[in-house]
Amino acid sequence: MKKPQLLLRKIYAKLNAYNHDPVKNQGSTEFEIDNGVISHFVLKKLVPVVGVGPFALNELMLMAGSICRFRPQYVFDWGTHIGKSARIFYETAKYFKIPTEVHSIDLPEEVERVWHPHSKRGKLVKGKSGVYLHLGDGLDTALRLYKTFPTGSRILCFVDGDHEYESVKRELMGISAGMPNAKILVHDTFFQSPDSGYNIGPFKAVMETLSSGHYKLLETKTGVPGMSLLY
């Protein structure tokens, strides 16, 4: 009887290993997580719900890892579309028991753009506890809400709206000035060469923001679309 019991204990221990705190060295100034724990979560919980587009596996890892590493009390997410990024943040906070509010912002109905979701806006998060949908300019709305939160609140911003250089630079500068301690994730930031044909506006805006010396940078660099973390 001992051998089957020992085998069951080993199996249970392996399964339980994926349920512990994924953050390593919480007091460190560097970004460090347990990739095995986050990988298990991404495959078990996120991929079945949100798939692997437009956020690839390495980007899902960075998004989930950022929630676990920084434990934000509030997430500002703009470029809502059908709510995939907001759902990622919601599922991560729920699974790892991190008290987090997600405030997802998209442009009003009357503002036309190519990717406007219209009636499908935020459909993946509607009715989810702790997720709030807002209409308006992403940066302006986030700053307005931020002023109502307790001083010193932990903030994570996810910038995935208009991918043009001017607008992304405005958003990053606005976050840096208005929420100087916020951590920032920016989507579509891959850059290989000027003639690659990929929109390098977000990459350029990130690099210029980084030059201020206020942030450290962590990136997914394997290919498009790419994601950057400023922290």
Secondary structure as GFF3:
##gff-version 3
##sequence-region A 1 231
A	DSSP	alpha_helix	2	16	.	.	.	ID=ss1
A	DSSP	three_ten_helix	17	19	.	.	.	ID=ss2
A	DSSP	alpha_helix	35	41	.	.	.	ID=ss3
A	DSSP	pi_helix	42	46	.	.	.	ID=ss4
A	DSSP	alpha_helix	47	50	.	.	.	ID=ss5
A	DSSP	alpha_helix	57	70	.	.	.	ID=ss6
A	DSSP	beta_strand	74	78	.	.	.	ID=ss7
A	DSSP	alpha_helix	84	95	.	.	.	ID=ss8
A	DSSP	beta_strand	101	106	.	.	.	ID=ss9
A	DSSP	three_ten_helix	118	120	.	.	.	ID=ss10
A	DSSP	beta_strand	131	135	.	.	.	ID=ss11
A	DSSP	alpha_helix	138	146	.	.	.	ID=ss12
A	DSSP	beta_strand	155	159	.	.	.	ID=ss13
A	DSSP	alpha_helix	165	178	.	.	.	ID=ss14
A	DSSP	beta_strand	183	187	.	.	.	ID=ss15
A	DSSP	alpha_helix	201	210	.	.	.	ID=ss16
A	DSSP	beta_strand	217	220	.	.	.	ID=ss17
A	DSSP	beta_strand	227	230	.	.	.	ID=ss18
###
